[in-house]
Amino acid sequence: MYQTEPPLKQCGRIQIVPYQHEHFKELVVRPHDDTVKAAVKLSDTQWADAIGREAIEAYTCYLDGKILLIGGINILWDGVGEVWVIGSPQIPSLRFSYIKICKFYLKYVREKYKLKRVQAQVVKDYEMLHRFVKYLGFTYEGTLHNYCGGTMDNCMYAIWEDK
């Protein structure tokens, strides 16, 4: 992973810094993230290592000294990337800043990496997240059954460039 300075360093009271391994340990995850962690059988350390190994860029957002979210992008192959966010329970109360940050970074990674397709996976049972990715312009493509560790269903969403 590149340790790059974030192109957007602040949004309202939210400060954005390059992701570092120790940030993951500070993040208080939403309840469903514990379910995901159990399904994929990763410890916090393994999950934090995977982020550092797979993400081409990742950033941490702080609010009042506490981590609000960690998000980034993995490049799957030329022209195709997958974005992801691991968030805290505070996100719904800050949804306008959260949406602004996500829209900014989505546009930024599409342009910087010349992505023709950006995809995102959403755990099947989390309706709020489905509404959120649709709001960002993603289109539902299908369900990945028994995907996370063979015990959870994920839904694939994508934004793509028409030929």
Sine and cosine of phi, psi and omega as CSV:
sin_phi,cos_phi,sin_psi,cos_psi,sin_omega,cos_omega
0.00,0.00,0.66,-0.75,0.07,-1.00
-0.98,0.18,0.71,-0.71,0.12,-0.99
-1.00,-0.02,0.99,0.14,-0.05,-1.00
-0.98,-0.21,0.50,-0.87,0.11,-0.99
-0.94,0.35,0.68,-0.73,0.00,-1.00
-0.92,0.39,0.66,-0.75,0.02,-1.00
-0.94,0.34,-0.39,0.92,0.09,-1.00
-0.86,-0.51,0.89,-0.45,-0.11,-0.99
-0.98,-0.19,-0.26,0.97,-0.01,-1.00
-0.40,-0.91,0.58,-0.81,0.09,-1.00
-0.61,-0.79,0.97,-0.24,-0.12,-0.99
0.89,0.46,-0.80,-0.60,0.00,-1.00
-1.00,0.03,-0.03,1.00,-0.06,-1.00
-1.00,0.02,0.81,-0.59,0.07,-1.00
-0.98,-0.21,0.62,-0.79,-0.06,-1.00
-0.86,-0.51,0.79,-0.61,-0.02,-1.00
-0.74,-0.67,0.33,-0.94,0.08,-1.00
-0.87,0.49,0.65,-0.76,0.03,-1.00
-0.90,0.44,0.67,-0.75,0.14,-0.99
-0.75,-0.66,0.50,-0.86,-0.08,-1.00
-0.72,0.70,-0.71,0.70,-0.08,-1.00
-0.93,0.36,-0.28,0.96,0.04,-1.00
-0.88,0.48,-0.61,0.79,-0.07,-1.00
-0.87,0.50,-0.60,0.80,-0.02,-1.00
-0.92,0.39,-0.43,0.90,-0.01,-1.00
-0.99,0.11,-0.30,0.95,-0.11,-0.99
-0.97,0.26,0.80,-0.60,0.14,-0.99
-1.00,-0.04,0.94,-0.33,-0.12,-0.99
-0.99,0.12,0.35,-0.94,0.09,-1.00
-0.94,0.33,0.38,-0.93,-0.08,-1.00
-0.81,0.59,-0.62,0.78,-0.05,-1.00
-0.94,0.35,-0.37,0.93,0.02,-1.00
-0.92,0.39,-0.50,0.86,0.10,-1.00
-0.90,0.43,-0.62,0.79,0.04,-1.00
-0.90,0.44,-0.68,0.74,0.02,-1.00
-0.90,0.44,-0.72,0.70,0.00,-1.00
-0.86,0.52,-0.66,0.75,0.00,-1.00
-0.92,0.40,-0.62,0.78,-0.04,-1.00
-0.92,0.38,-0.67,0.74,-0.05,-1.00
-1.00,0.04,-0.05,1.00,0.10,-1.00
0.84,0.55,0.73,0.68,0.06,-1.00
-0.90,-0.44,0.69,-0.72,0.16,-0.99
-0.97,0.26,0.21,-0.98,0.06,-1.00
-0.85,0.53,-0.64,0.77,0.00,-1.00
-0.90,0.43,-0.69,0.73,0.02,-1.00
-0.90,0.43,-0.65,0.76,0.01,-1.00
-0.90,0.43,-0.71,0.70,0.02,-1.00
-0.88,0.47,-0.65,0.76,0.04,-1.00
-0.89,0.45,-0.67,0.74,-0.01,-1.00
-0.89,0.47,-0.64,0.77,0.03,-1.00
-0.86,0.50,-0.75,0.66,-0.03,-1.00
-0.90,0.43,-0.50,0.86,-0.05,-1.00
-0.99,0.11,-0.60,0.80,-0.16,-0.99
-0.99,-0.14,-0.49,0.87,-0.08,-1.00
-0.98,0.19,0.74,-0.68,0.08,-1.00
-0.98,0.21,-0.52,0.85,0.12,-0.99
-0.57,-0.82,0.64,-0.77,0.08,-1.00
-0.51,-0.86,0.57,-0.82,-0.05,-1.00
-0.71,-0.70,0.42,-0.91,0.04,-1.00
-0.88,-0.47,0.72,-0.69,0.04,-1.00
-0.96,-0.28,0.78,-0.62,0.01,-1.00
-0.93,-0.36,0.61,-0.79,0.14,-0.99
-0.76,-0.65,0.87,-0.50,0.00,-1.00
0.78,0.63,0.68,0.74,0.06,-1.00
0.98,0.18,0.01,1.00,0.03,-1.00
-0.89,-0.45,0.56,-0.83,-0.03,-1.00
-0.96,0.28,0.80,-0.60,0.05,-1.00
-1.00,0.00,-0.68,0.74,-0.01,-1.00
-0.26,-0.97,0.34,-0.94,0.17,-0.99
-0.82,-0.57,0.75,-0.66,0.00,-1.00
-0.58,-0.82,0.36,-0.93,0.00,-1.00
-0.14,-0.99,-0.22,-0.98,-0.01,-1.00
-0.66,-0.75,0.66,-0.75,0.14,-0.99
-0.94,-0.35,0.75,-0.66,0.09,-1.00
-1.00,0.01,0.87,-0.49,-0.04,-1.00
-0.99,0.12,-0.66,0.75,0.14,-0.99
-0.24,-0.97,0.11,-0.99,-0.06,-1.00
-0.79,0.62,0.80,-0.59,0.07,-1.00
1.00,0.08,-0.03,1.00,-0.05,-1.00
-0.73,-0.69,0.80,-0.60,0.04,-1.00
-0.72,-0.69,0.35,-0.93,0.07,-1.00
-0.83,-0.56,0.83,-0.56,0.02,-1.00
-0.99,-0.13,0.44,-0.90,-0.03,-1.00
-0.46,-0.89,0.43,-0.91,0.06,-1.00
-0.62,-0.79,0.69,-0.73,0.16,-0.99
-0.90,-0.44,0.90,-0.43,-0.16,-0.99
-0.90,-0.43,0.21,-0.98,0.03,-1.00
-0.98,-0.18,0.18,-0.98,0.03,-1.00
-0.90,0.43,-0.24,0.97,-0.02,-1.00
-0.97,0.25,-0.27,0.96,-0.13,-0.99
-0.81,0.58,-0.74,0.68,-0.04,-1.00
-0.84,0.54,-0.53,0.85,-0.01,-1.00
-0.97,0.23,-0.21,0.98,-0.01,-1.00
-0.85,-0.53,0.52,0.85,-0.18,-0.98
-0.87,0.50,-0.53,0.85,-0.04,-1.00
-0.93,0.36,-0.70,0.72,0.06,-1.00
-0.92,0.40,-0.64,0.77,0.01,-1.00
-0.87,0.50,-0.72,0.70,0.01,-1.00
-0.90,0.44,-0.69,0.73,0.00,-1.00
-0.87,0.49,-0.70,0.71,0.01,-1.00
-0.90,0.44,-0.72,0.69,-0.02,-1.00
-0.90,0.44,-0.67,0.74,0.03,-1.00
-0.89,0.46,-0.69,0.73,0.01,-1.00
-0.86,0.52,-0.78,0.63,-0.07,-1.00
-0.94,0.34,-0.52,0.85,0.06,-1.00
-0.89,0.46,-0.73,0.69,0.05,-1.00
-0.90,0.44,-0.69,0.73,-0.02,-1.00
-0.86,0.52,-0.77,0.64,-0.05,-1.00
-0.94,0.34,-0.56,0.83,0.03,-1.00
-0.89,0.46,-0.67,0.74,-0.01,-1.00
-0.97,0.26,-0.74,0.67,-0.07,-1.00
-0.88,0.48,-0.69,0.73,-0.07,-1.00
-0.99,-0.17,0.12,0.99,0.04,-1.00
0.77,0.64,0.79,0.62,-0.07,-1.00
-0.99,0.13,0.78,-0.62,0.10,-1.00
-1.00,0.01,-0.34,0.94,0.02,-1.00
-0.60,-0.80,0.73,-0.68,0.14,-0.99
-0.80,-0.59,0.79,-0.62,-0.01,-1.00
-0.87,-0.50,0.34,-0.94,0.03,-1.00
-0.55,-0.84,0.64,-0.77,0.05,-1.00
-0.96,-0.26,0.62,-0.78,0.02,-1.00
-0.78,-0.63,0.74,-0.67,0.07,-1.00
-0.86,0.51,0.73,-0.69,-0.17,-0.99
-0.80,0.60,-0.66,0.75,-0.16,-0.99
-1.00,0.08,0.09,1.00,-0.09,-1.00
-0.96,-0.29,1.00,0.06,-0.10,-0.99
-0.85,0.53,-0.62,0.79,-0.01,-1.00
-0.86,0.51,-0.65,0.76,0.00,-1.00
-0.94,0.34,-0.56,0.83,0.06,-1.00
-0.90,0.44,-0.70,0.71,0.03,-1.00
-0.88,0.47,-0.64,0.77,-0.04,-1.00
-0.89,0.45,-0.76,0.65,-0.03,-1.00
-0.91,0.41,-0.57,0.82,0.07,-1.00
-0.90,0.43,-0.64,0.77,0.04,-1.00
-0.87,0.49,-0.59,0.81,0.02,-1.00
-0.96,0.27,-0.13,0.99,0.05,-1.00
0.96,-0.28,0.08,1.00,0.03,-1.00
-0.97,0.24,0.51,-0.86,0.04,-1.00
-0.92,-0.39,0.70,-0.71,0.03,-1.00
-0.93,0.38,0.74,-0.67,0.00,-1.00
-0.92,-0.40,-0.44,0.90,-0.01,-1.00
0.33,-0.94,0.10,-1.00,-0.01,-1.00
-0.96,-0.29,0.72,-0.69,0.07,-1.00
-0.99,-0.13,0.99,-0.14,-0.08,-1.00
-0.96,0.28,0.62,-0.78,0.02,-1.00
0.78,0.63,0.66,0.75,-0.13,-0.99
-0.99,0.16,-0.85,0.52,-0.07,-1.00
-0.96,0.27,0.98,-0.18,0.04,-1.00
0.90,0.44,0.27,0.96,0.01,-1.00
0.98,0.20,0.18,0.98,-0.05,-1.00
-0.82,-0.58,-0.19,0.98,-0.06,-1.00
-0.78,-0.62,0.46,-0.89,0.10,-0.99
-0.99,-0.16,0.69,-0.73,0.11,-0.99
-0.89,-0.46,0.48,-0.88,0.07,-1.00
-0.94,-0.34,0.70,-0.72,-0.02,-1.00
-0.99,-0.11,0.76,-0.65,0.09,-1.00
-0.83,-0.55,0.45,-0.90,0.03,-1.00
-0.45,-0.89,0.41,-0.91,0.21,-0.98
-0.87,-0.49,0.73,-0.68,-0.02,-1.00
-0.64,-0.77,0.33,-0.94,0.04,-1.00
-1.00,-0.05,0.77,-0.63,0.10,-1.00
-0.95,0.31,0.54,-0.84,-0.01,-1.00
-0.94,0.33,0.00,0.00,0.00,0.00
